[in-house]
Amino acid sequence: AGCYHGHLDGLLAAAGSGVATLALPGSAGVTEATAAETLVLPYNDLAAVETAFAAHGSNIAAVITEAAPANMGVVTPADGFNAGLSRITREHGALLILDEVLTGFRTGYSGYWGLTGGAADAAEPWTPDLLTFGKVIGGGMPTAALAGRADVMDYLAPLGPVYQAGTLSGNPVAMAAGVATLTHATRDVYAFVDARSLELSSALSAALDTAGVDHSVQFAGNLFSVAFGTSANGVHNYADAQAQETFRYAPFFHSMLESGVYLPPSVFEAWFLSAAHDDAAMNRIFDALPAAALAAAAAKA
């Protein structure tokens, strides 16, 4: 629950992103039959996953999750959670689909998986069966990609019986933009973005502390988000995200906007930085934070 995997009928129940922002349980027009094909489980809860497999067994074809959720705000996977999903799905012959649309090539050249289960020094190595990518790989153009184990990918046509096609698949302009982006995404660029992320998240937290606003800052690599009223326990799942003081974000957002800083328009979206955030841009953001923090402090439910 709280993850977002695109505008697909069967995956819009208890989803993050716009569904969360509008406080919708799902999307109108999704039939009960379609919704019944999806089991929605609480995030960071391996026991719930074990229980679902015990009840439904081989009827579960796959488990899909964001590598690190960034559509209910950023939520850090608990230690061993993704590795546990890999273990459970493998034991039951199901696939683990890792959604890296937001984190892939943004948190690093190997995505969030490369920072965790795929890292050379991973304490608990694990590997997904399929991965989805988008956003960054298109360099601003509409692009998406599916990757995974060769034996699974071979099921796709024309090699296999699973039909897949798209009018804009392999669009040459989008491909050129993507290649250029990934070519310039060097280790130095990622180090720069990581450093900028730490600078901004620290400044954000300091401004909110000064204004007396209870909050926590949630991280997944260089992605982060702020959750109001959550300093005691942080945010670990969709229920935690929904329970935060969301009313504080709108005045915070509009105060920043009046200062020329355009943040994600929803508290459930992640903050991204890039190689374009030079000192001038960062200073403009820093200068806008104190007034925005005061606006958040003055907000009423």
C-alpha positions, -999 to 999 in steps of 0.1 A, spaced: 0 0 0 12 35 -8 34 25 -37 25 37 -72 32 17 -103 15 37 -130 -21 42 -142 -30 5 -144 -64 -5 -132 -54 -34 -111 -27 -14 -93 -46 17 -83 -60 4 -50 -44 22 -20 -18 36 -43 5 65 -37 11 96 -59 -21 114 -71 -44 88 -55 -28 95 -21 -28 133 -27 -66 133 -34 -73 109 -5 -89 84 -28 -92 47 -19 -87 38 -56 -99 51 -90 -134 53 -103 -140 29 -132 -120 0 -118 -142 -30 -117 -144 -53 -87 -132 -82 -109 -100 -62 -118 -94 -51 -82 -98 -87 -70 -67 -97 -90 -45 -76 -67 -37 -81 -31 -27 -49 -13 -4 -54 17 11 -29 43 46 -18 34 75 -29 54 55 -59 68 71 -92 58 47 -111 81 18 -99 60 35 -111 29 41 -145 45 4 -147 55 -7 -138 20 14 -165 4 2 -190 30 -34 -182 21 -31 -179 -17 1 -199 -25 7 -205 -62 -21 -181 -72 3 -152 -65 22 -146 -97 43 -117 -86 50 -92 -59 56 -56 -71 71 -29 -50 90 3 -54 127 -1 -47 122 26 -21 87 42 -20 86 78 -31 49 82 -38 37 83 -2 65 106 6 99 88 8 98 57 29 130 38 36 127 0 33 133 -16 67 165 -35 70 160 -69 53 125 -60 38 134 -61 1 157 -91 7 128 -108 25 105 -102 -4 132 -118 -27 134 -148 -4 96 -153 -1 89 -150 -38 117 -173 -47 104 -199 -22 69 -198 -37 79 -196 -74 66 -161 -78 84 -131 -94 97 -101 -76 92 -69 -97 112 -39 -85 98 -6 -96 128 18 -101 109 43 -122 117 71 -96 149 57 -81 166 41 -112 196 62 -124 186 89 -100 200 75 -67 229 60 -86 239 42 -118 225 10 -104 194 26 -88 184 20 -53 190 -17 -57 226 -9 -63 228 9 -30 214 -20 -11 210 -56 -23 232 -51 -54 260 -33 -36 294 -50 -36 294 -49 2 258 -58 7 253 -77 40 223 -95 25 226 -96 -13 194 -101 -33 183 -97 -69 148 -89 -83 134 -109 -112 121 -79 -132 127 -41 -130 109 -12 -144 126 22 -153 114 56 -165 118 93 -158 156 98 -158 164 74 -186 145 96 -210 163 128 -202 130 146 -199 114 128 -228 87 101 -223 105 68 -220 102 36 -200 120 3 -199 115 -32 -186 144 -54 -177 150 -87 -160 161 -122 -160 166 -135 -195 144 -166 -190 115 -143 -179 121 -117 -206 121 -144 -233 83 -148 -227 78 -114 -245 70 -114 -282 84 -120 -307 104 -147 -288 76 -157 -266 38 -157 -264 33 -125 -243 23 -96 -266 40 -63 -260 40 -33 -283 36 4 -283 33 32 -309 60 52 -293 83 24 -283 119 31 -291 111 67 -302 144 79 -317 143 114 -302 135 100 -267 163 73 -271 188 100 -281 179 121 -251 182 91 -228 216 81 -241 229 116 -237 216 118 -201 231 85 -191 264 94 -208 266 125 -187 255 108 -155 290 102 -142 302 93 -107 311 129 -102 275 140 -110 260 115 -86 285 126 -59 274 162 -65 237 154 -64 242 134 -32 260 163 -15 234 188 -26 206 165 -13 223 165 22 228 202 21 191 209 13 176 183 36 198 197 65 187 233 58 151 222 55 152 204 89 170 233 105 144 259 93 116 237 106 133 232 139 138 270 143 101 275 136 91 249 160 75 225 135 76 189 144 87 168 115 110 141 102 129 140 69 128 106 51 156 94 29 162 69 1 197 77 -13 196 113 -26 157 113 -26 140 128 4 108 142 17 94 159 48 66 145 69 50 168 94 42 157 130 62 125 127 94 131 147 86 105 173 84 74 150 90 86 115 71 71 85 74 34 78 42 26 58 12 42 41 -8 44 74 20 65 89 21 87 58 -16 93 59 -15 101 97 10 130 93 -1 167 96 -6 171 58 -23 205 64 10 221 70 23 214 35 1 237 14 11 270 32 48 258 32 46 250 -6 29 283 -15 54 303 6 83 287 -13 65 293 -46 61 330 -38 99 331 -34 104 315 -68 110 280 -56 87 253 -71 86 222 -49 66 190 -55 30 202 -51 21 172 -28 35 162 5 34 127 -8 60 134 -35 98 132 -32 123 161 -35 148 157 -64 180 175 -70 202 176 -101 235 187 -116 217 220 -125 213 230 -89 243 253 -87 252 276 -57 229 304 -69 199 280 -71 207 265 -37 211 299 -20 177 309 -34 161 278 -19 179 283 14 167 319 16 131 309 11 130 282 38 126 303 70 94 321 59 80 288 45 87 271 78 69 299 97 39 294 74 39 257 81 41 265 119 10 288 116 -11 263 97 -43 250 112 -59 217 106 
